[in-house]
Amino acid sequence: MSQNRETATLAGGCFWCLEAVFELLDGVEKVESGYTAGNTLNPSYEEICSGTTGHAEAVRITFDPAVISFRELLEVFFTIHDPTTLNRQGNDVGSQYRSAIFTHSPEQQAIAEEVIAGIPSAVTEIAPAGIFYLAEDYHQEYFRGHGDQPYCRFVVAPKVAKLKEKFKSRLKSGSA
């Protein structure tokens, strides 16, 4: 990998799903689950689940743009979640599960706007990245450690399988 790194912050339902998918992509160095775009300082998972903080469950992705582009990350993002449901992903309902792209540069903003323009019914929010609060330790790499848990088997695993099928050539070696 090159020394150049970028950050992408995406929200599209439960962060366990997003983390499990993005960590498998070649060029992705780190994926962290957390909370962003709300009005509570240092929110807890319980506060986020109440739906009153304004935060979204999100992932912060550190990636090498020489290996995988921001646009390619968005292509994966829009394949593994439904950008057409407002504040909902499957049975996860509430503003904390909204579809959002939190941009870190004018270039990311322009790419996000262009990609969303190609999805006429998308309700995906685009906003500048703000403070990102890391989720509690037990949320990090959740799918890796809890793959047999029912939510992981029935919600997360199908998204991972979809990634492996559709983006096989983008996977880190040993991830197929």
PyMOL commands that set and color helices and strands:
alter all, ss='L'
color gray80, all
select helices_A, chain A and resi 15-22+45-49+70-80+95-97+106-117+137-139+142-146+150-166+168-170
alter helices_A, ss='H'
color red, helices_A
select strands_A, chain A and resi 6-12+28-36+56-63+88-89+92-93+99-103+125-128+132-134
alter strands_A, ss='S'
color yellow, strands_A
deselect
rebuild
show_as cartoon
